[in-house]
Amino acid sequence: MRAGTVKVAPAPMNDPSETLDLAVGICTRDSLRTIERTLRSVRGLARRILVVDSGSRDGTVELCRSLDAEVIARPWPGYARQKQFLLEELRHHAWILLLDSDEALEPTLQDSIRQVLRNDDRTYAGWELNRKVCFMGRVLNHTFQPEWRLRLVRGGVARMRGIGADEPTSPAQLHESLDVDGKVGRVRGNLIHDSWADLTDMCRRYIEYGRLAAECGARGGSATRLVFSPAAAFLKQFILKRGFLDGKPGLIAAAGAAMGTLVKHLYLAQRRAGLSGEGG
């Protein structure tokens, strides 16, 4: 197996004598490509796995149930509100781990979370996990790194912010962010993010993200930003983050970040000019 290739093992089963009260919450919609890896990485680690599905038609629901996950069907209200629903459903558990349907725990992270639950240090309200992107069959160890995300929280103390929540939106919260009152630590190990199926999927997602950023009032769109911001985004990932050490996947991912930045400023330039973007 070449260096950097994705390797996510199923979580080993807990000792029945242990009482690790962890609930895992996942939102899905047509997530068949990635959801099995996600579920297998937490089986044996979680006491309860709750999937909230928003109309999957690709077999996602059937697969989740075959892997002993509980599934609730619920229309999509936006990222933050859907995950807030998960937090409320799971609030009676000691700990809640929120995952996206394209994320999976590496073995080291599985062990670290198990240790956190065993220790149950009452001074901590939550724990951040470092997320690494998997692209073109490889884990990117430098591009986008580090990417700490708060995902493991005590039941009943966390809330979501972002689109769909009753909070001001900002470009940094186009999807959602998890928030707690209290001390937050960091857990050893990596959360593997298999976000893009291929290059076409990556480009499509960056275009959509750019459109949403403009709609949410991101700043930019000037001629200066159009010229310099994409280059800065590329240099940040490929040079400053040392994405060149990730080989061709790192180069393409850094270029994708530059493209996403360009698309965002193109949409913003269109809005500044008062253009609708409609043909005809």
TIMARSE-563750 format. One line per 5 residues: their letters; for each residue x, y, z of N, C-alpha, C. Coordinates in steps of 0.05 Angstrom, whole numbers. Example, Ala and Ser with C-alpha at 12.3 -4.5 7.8 and 13.67 -1.06 7.14 Angstrom:
2
AS> 264/-114/156/246/-90/156/264/-66/156; 257/-45/142/273/-21/143/258/1/157
***
This chain:
280
MRAGT> 17/-24/0/0/0/0/18/25/0; 14/43/-19/31/66/-21/26/86/1; 47/102/7/45/122/28/22/140/23; 6/146/44/-16/165/41/-42/153/33; -42/127/24/-67/115/16/-86/112/40
VKVAP> -112/115/35/-132/114/57/-132/86/70; -131/86/96/-132/60/111/-149/66/136; -174/57/135/-192/61/158/-202/34/166; -195/26/191/-203/0/201/-229/2/217; -245/-19/217/-269/-18/235/-260/-15/264
APMND> -275/1/280/-268/4/308/-271/-23/322; -251/-31/338/-253/-56/353/-276/-54/373; -288/-77/379/-311/-78/397/-302/-71/425; -319/-57/440/-314/-50/467/-316/-74/486; -302/-73/508/-306/-92/529/-334/-88/540
PSETL> -350/-109/541/-378/-106/551/-380/-94/579; -358/-97/594/-359/-86/621/-356/-56/622; -347/-44/600/-343/-15/598/-370/-2/592; -373/23/602/-397/38/596/-389/64/583; -383/62/557/-374/86/542/-399/97/528
DLAVG> -411/116/540/-437/126/530/-432/147/508; -426/137/484/-421/155/461/-443/150/440; -455/172/431/-474/171/409/-462/185/385; -464/173/362/-454/185/337/-478/195/320; -476/219/311/-497/231/294/-487/237/266
ICTRD> -502/229/245/-493/233/218/-517/242/201; -513/263/184/-533/271/165/-527/259/138; -547/249/124/-542/237/98/-562/246/77; -553/244/52/-571/245/29/-554/234/5; -563/211/-5/-548/198/-27/-518/196/-21
SLRTI> -512/183/1/-485/182/11/-473/154/8; -484/138/-10/-476/110/-13/-446/107/-18; -433/125/-32/-405/123/-39/-387/122/-14; -395/136/7/-377/139/30/-388/130/57; -414/126/59/-425/122/86/-417/96/99
ERTLR> -411/75/83/-403/50/95/-377/53/111; -358/66/99/-332/71/113/-336/86/138; -354/106/137/-360/122/161/-371/105/183; -391/89/177/-405/73/197/-386/51/209; -370/38/192/-353/17/201/-331/29/219
SVRGL> -324/54/216/-303/66/232/-312/72/261; -339/72/266/-348/77/293/-363/54/305; -367/32/290/-380/8/301/-363/-3/324; -375/-9/346/-360/-19/369/-350/3/387; -349/27/376/-340/50/392/-364/65/404
ARRIL> -386/66/388/-410/81/396/-432/63/407; -445/73/428/-468/58/438/-492/62/420; -494/84/406/-516/90/389/-506/105/364; -516/97/340/-510/111/315/-537/120/303; -540/147/301/-565/158/291/-559/172/265
VVDSG> -573/164/244/-571/176/217/-596/191/211; -594/216/204/-617/232/195/-615/235/165; -633/223/151/-632/223/121/-653/241/109; -644/255/88/-662/275/74/-669/266/46; -680/243/43/-691/234/18/-672/219/0
SRDGT> -654/203/11/-636/187/-5/-651/167/-23; -641/164/-48/-653/145/-67/-632/125/-78; -608/125/-66/-587/109/-77/-580/84/-60; -597/78/-40/-592/55/-23/-578/63/3; -574/88/8/-561/97/33/-576/87/58
VELCR> -602/91/58/-618/83/82/-616/53/87; -619/38/66/-618/8/69/-590/-1/80; -569/12/70/-542/4/79/-539/12/108; -547/35/115/-544/44/143/-559/25/162; -583/17/155/-597/-1/172/-584/-29/173
SLDAE> -572/-37/151/-559/-63/151/-534/-63/169; -524/-40/175/-500/-37/192/-509/-28/220; -534/-33/227/-545/-28/254/-547/1/262; -548/19/243/-553/47/249/-583/53/250; -590/70/269/-618/79/270/-622/102/250
VIARP> -643/101/234/-647/121/213/-674/135/217; -672/162/216/-696/179/217/-697/194/190; -721/194/178/-725/210/153/-734/238/161; -721/258/150/-728/286/157/-720/304/134; -739/321/125/-732/339/103/-709/357/110
WPGYA> -694/366/89/-670/382/93/-677/411/99; -670/421/124/-676/448/131/-651/466/130; -628/455/121/-603/470/122/-584/455/141; -558/460/137/-537/446/152/-541/448/182; -542/473/191/-542/477/220/-567/466/233
RQKQF> -590/471/222/-615/461/234/-616/431/234; -606/418/214/-607/388/214/-588/377/235; -565/389/238/-546/379/259/-555/387/287; -569/410/289/-581/417/315/-602/397/323; -617/387/304/-636/366/309/-622/341/320
LLEEL> -599/334/308/-584/311/319/-575/316/347; -565/340/353/-556/346/380/-578/343/400; -602/352/393/-625/350/411/-634/321/415; -633/306/393/-641/277/395/-622/261/413; -597/269/413/-576/254/427/-567/266/453
RHHAW> -581/287/462/-572/303/485/-569/287/511; -584/265/513/-583/250/538/-559/231/541; -544/229/520/-519/213/521/-497/229/533; -478/215/545/-455/229/558/-439/245/538; -434/232/514/-417/245/494/-431/242/467
ILLLD> -427/262/449/-438/261/422/-415/266/403; -414/250/382/-394/253/361/-410/259/335; -407/283/324/-420/290/299/-401/286/276; -410/271/256/-394/266/233/-409/272/208; -395/279/187/-407/281/160/-407/253/148
SDEAL> -423/249/128/-426/222/117/-402/214/99; -383/232/96/-359/226/80/-334/227/98; -337/223/124/-315/224/143/-312/197/157; -288/189/163/-283/164/177/-260/167/196; -261/152/218/-240/154/239/-217/134/232
EPTLQ> -193/144/233/-170/126/231/-167/111/258; -153/88/258/-150/73/283/-139/88/306; -119/106/301/-107/121/323/-128/140/335; -145/151/319/-166/169/329/-187/153/344; -193/129/334/-212/112/349/-202/107/377
DSIRQ> -176/100/380/-165/95/406/-165/120/424; -159/143/412/-158/168/427/-185/175/438; -206/172/421/-233/178/431/-241/159/453; -234/134/450/-240/114/471/-227/122/497; -202/132/496/-188/141/520/-201/165/533
VLRND> -210/184/516/-223/208/526/-248/200/541; -264/181/530/-288/173/543/-282/158/569; -261/142/570/-254/128/594/-246/148/616; -229/167/609/-219/187/629/-241/205/638; -259/214/620/-282/231/626/-273/255/643
DRTYA> -254/269/634/-244/293/648/-266/314/647; -277/321/671/-300/339/673/-293/368/666; -267/374/664/-259/401/657/-262/407/627; -267/386/611/-270/390/582/-299/387/574; -308/407/557/-335/406/546/-335/394/518
GWELN> -312/394/505/-311/383/478/-282/378/469; -280/364/447/-253/358/436/-253/362/406; -232/373/396/-228/377/367/-213/354/354; -221/347/330/-208/326/314/-195/339/290; -171/329/282/-158/339/259/-167/324/234
RKVCF> -178/339/214/-189/327/190/-169/329/167; -164/306/154/-147/305/130/-163/297/106; -159/312/84/-174/306/59/-162/282/45; -179/265/35/-171/243/18/-178/251/-11; -159/251/-29/-164/260/-56/-148/243/-76
MGRVL> -160/233/-96/-147/216/-116/-134/192/-104; -147/180/-84/-138/156/-71/-116/160/-50; -110/185/-43/-89/190/-24/-98/209/-2; -87/206/22/-92/225/43/-72/248/40; -82/272/40/-64/296/37/-54/303/65
NHTFQ> -28/299/69/-16/303/95/-7/332/100; -8/348/79/2/376/81/-19/396/71; -30/392/48/-50/410/37/-74/412/57; -82/437/63/-104/443/81/-98/437/110; -73/430/117/-67/421/144/-55/444/161
PEWRL> -60/444/187/-80/427/201/-108/438/198; -128/421/201/-156/429/199/-171/418/224; -169/432/246/-182/423/270/-212/430/270; -228/410/276/-257/413/277/-268/403/303; -285/419/316/-298/410/341/-320/391/333
RLVRG> -317/366/342/-337/345/334/-346/328/358; -330/326/378/-337/309/401/-344/327/425; -369/326/434/-379/344/454/-395/329/475; -397/341/499/-414/329/519/-444/333/512; -460/313/518/-488/315/512/-502/338/526
GVARM> -518/353/512/-533/375/524/-519/401/527; -495/404/517/-480/429/521/-473/443/495; -478/431/472/-469/441/447/-492/453/431; -486/470/412/-505/482/394/-492/487/367; -508/489/346/-498/495/320/-502/524/312
RGIGA> -483/534/296/-485/561/285/-480/559/255; -492/577/240/-487/578/211/-513/580/196; -512/574/170/-537/575/154/-558/557/166; -582/567/168/-604/552/179/-608/556/209; -588/568/222/-591/575/250/-599/604/253
DEPTS> -609/611/276/-617/639/280/-593/655/289; -572/655/273/-547/669/279/-539/684/253; -525/706/256/-515/720/232/-496/701/216; -499/701/190/-482/684/174/-457/700/165; -436/685/160/-411/697/150/-399/677/131
PAQLH> -380/685/114/-368/667/95/-355/643/108; -346/647/133/-333/625/148/-353/604/157; -379/610/156/-399/592/166/-419/585/144; -409/580/120/-427/574/98/-442/547/103; -429/529/118/-442/505/124/-452/507/153
ESLDV> -435/502/173/-443/503/201/-418/502/218; -421/510/243/-400/506/263/-412/498/289; -398/481/304/-407/471/329/-394/488/351; -410/494/372/-401/512/393/-408/500/420; -391/504/440/-396/495/467/-386/517/486
DGKVG> -398/517/510/-388/534/532/-370/517/549; -345/523/549/-326/507/565/-300/501/551; -283/487/564/-256/481/554/-257/461/532; -241/465/511/-240/447/488/-211/438/484; -208/411/482/-181/400/478/-178/389/449
RVRGN> -155/377/444/-150/365/418/-142/336/421; -153/319/403/-150/290/405/-130/281/384; -113/263/391/-92/252/373/-105/233/353; -96/234/328/-106/218/306/-120/235/286; -129/222/264/-140/237/241/-168/228/233
LIHDS> -183/247/225/-210/242/213/-207/245/183; -211/223/168/-207/223/139/-232/233/125; -228/254/109/-250/267/95/-249/261/65; -266/242/57/-267/234/29/-288/251/14; -282/276/11/-302/296/2/-308/295/-27
WADLT> -288/291/-44/-293/293/-73/-290/266/-86; -310/258/-102/-309/233/-116/-288/233/-138; -284/256/-151/-264/259/-172/-261/289/-178; -245/295/-198/-239/323/-204/-265/339/-212; -283/326/-227/-308/339/-235/-324/347/-210
DMCRR> -325/328/-191/-340/333/-167/-328/356/-151; -301/357/-149/-287/378/-135/-295/406/-148; -293/407/-174/-299/433/-188/-328/441/-183; -346/422/-185/-375/428/-181/-379/439/-153; -367/427/-133/-371/436/-105/-359/464/-101
YIEYG> -336/469/-113/-324/496/-109/-341/517/-122; -353/511/-145/-371/530/-158/-395/536/-140; -407/515/-129/-430/519/-111/-422/535/-86; -399/528/-75/-390/543/-51/-386/572/-58; -374/578/-81/-370/606/-89/-396/621/-92
RLAAE> -416/608/-103/-442/621/-106/-455/626/-79; -453/607/-60/-464/611/-34/-450/633/-19; -423/634/-22/-408/655/-8/-417/682/-17; -422/686/-43/-431/712/-53/-459/718/-42; -476/698/-41/-503/702/-31/-503/709/-1
CGARG> -483/699/14/-482/704/43/-467/730/50; -460/745/29/-449/771/35/-419/771/39; -404/752/28/-375/752/31/-364/778/18; -341/787/27/-329/811/16/-311/803/-7; -309/822/-26/-291/817/-49/-305/825/-75
GSATR> -294/815/-97/-305/820/-123/-292/843/-138; -272/856/-125/-258/877/-139/-238/866/-159; -229/883/-177/-209/873/-197/-184/863/-184; -176/877/-162/-152/869/-148/-155/841/-136; -178/836/-124/-183/809/-112/-185/788/-133
LVFSP> -197/794/-156/-199/775/-177/-172/766/-187; -153/785/-187/-126/779/-198/-109/765/-177; -109/775/-152/-89/766/-133/-99/744/-114; -125/744/-107/-134/725/-86/-131/696/-95; -138/689/-120/-134/661/-128/-105/652/-127
AAAFL> -86/669/-135/-58/663/-133/-49/659/-104; -60/676/-86/-53/674/-58/-63/648/-46; -87/640/-55/-98/615/-45/-81/591/-53; -72/592/-78/-55/570/-88/-29/569/-73; -16/592/-70/10/593/-57/8/585/-28
KQFIL> -14/592/-15/-17/584/13/-17/554/16; -33/540/-1/-35/511/1/-11/496/-10; -1/505/-32/21/490/-46/48/496/-34; 53/521/-26/79/529/-16/80/530/14; 63/548/26/64/552/55/55/527/70
KRGFL> 35/513/61/26/488/73/42/464/64; 60/469/45/77/448/33/61/426/19; 40/435/5/24/416/-10/40/402/-32; 63/413/-40/79/400/-60/89/373/-51; 90/368/-24/98/343/-14/76/321/-17
DGKPG> 52/330/-24/30/311/-29/30/302/-58; 49/311/-74/51/302/-102/29/315/-119; 22/301/-141/2/312/-159/-25/317/-146; -35/299/-128/-60/305/-114/-59/332/-99; -35/337/-87/-32/363/-73/-33/386/-92
LIAAA> -20/383/-115/-20/404/-135/-48/410/-145; -63/389/-151/-90/393/-161/-109/404/-140; -105/395/-115/-122/405/-93/-116/435/-88; -91/443/-90/-84/471/-86/-95/488/-109; -94/477/-133/-105/491/-156/-136/493/-153
GAAMG> -148/472/-142/-177/473/-137/-184/495/-117; -168/498/-96/-172/520/-77/-171/547/-91; -152/550/-109/-149/575/-124/-174/579/-142; -183/558/-155/-207/560/-171/-231/568/-155; -234/556/-131/-256/563/-114/-256/592/-106
TLVKH> -232/602/-100/-229/631/-93/-237/649/-117; -228/641/-141/-234/656/-164/-264/657/-169; -277/634/-167/-306/632/-172/-321/650/-152; -313/649/-127/-326/666/-107/-325/695/-114; -301/704/-122/-298/733/-129/-312/740/-156
LYLAQ> -314/720/-174/-330/725/-198/-359/730/-191; -370/713/-174/-398/717/-166/-401/744/-151; -382/751/-134/-383/776/-120/-381/800/-139; -364/798/-159/-361/819/-179/-387/823/-194; -400/801/-200/-426/802/-214/-447/817/-197
RRAGL> -447/811/-171/-466/824/-153/-459/854/-150; -433/860/-148/-426/889/-146/-434/905/-171; -434/891/-194/-441/904/-219/-471/905/-223; -486/892/-205/-515/892/-207/-525/875/-230; -510/854/-238/-517/837/-260/-532/813/-249
SGEGG> -551/802/-264/-566/779/-255/-552/753/-261; -535/753/-281/-523/727/-289/-540/711/-307; -564/720/-314/-582/705/-331/-576/711/-361; -577/691/-377/-573/695/-406/-598/706/-419; -594/713/-445/-617/723/-460/-614/751/-470
***
